[in-house]
Amino acid sequence: MPSPDLPRTRALRANKLGALWAVVGRAMSDAMQAHSESSVAILLWLYHWAPVGVVELGRVVGLSQPACSRAVDKLMAEGLLLKAPSGGREVWLELSPEGRARAEELQAARLRACDRLLAALSPQERSTMADLLDKLLAAPVADRAYARHVCRFCDHGVCDGPACPVGCRATELEARQRSDGA
């Protein structure tokens, strides 16, 4: 027989998940060092994947092309981005040396913020949490575009191939689509 407390249990779990979202969000926001979320995403994405065009960059960070162009203009004015040769009409972007250093600072600040949050857990609890995070992160992935958006803040030098549950799920879905279409 189901527990009569099931609605309360679900609501409490939802409350805790929402509170965790707020705690993690604040820690990440503090780590952004006065940059907007989209500016940080642009810097971190270009750190790993430059050169990238403005249209693709906008898709990854979740901005329209005009909004992405404005964010890029601001970062260029700060000396953090450079235009890269594209061979075509689209403008490609890469980090300036200052932008590269800023991206490294932002990634290090993100890591320190996560370390502070996870310090409350024992090594065993961190391991369990990592397994649960893999499941939670992979479950909603519907396609590669979604995966790229979710991973826009990731350190792709660490989280790649089999280490990335999001990318693995996107690859699995793509393979399934190819086999279904063949």
Buried (B, 14 or more C-beta within 10 A) or exposed (E): EEEEEEEEEEEEEEEEEEEEEEEEEEBBBEBBEEBEBBBBBBBBBBBBBBBBBBEBBBBBBBBEEEEBBEBBEBBBEBEBBBEBEEEEEEBBBBBBEEBBEBBBEBBEBBEEBBEEBEEEEEEEEEEEEEEEEBEEBBEEBEEBEBBBBBBBBBBBEEEEEEEBBBBBBBBEBEEEEEEEEE
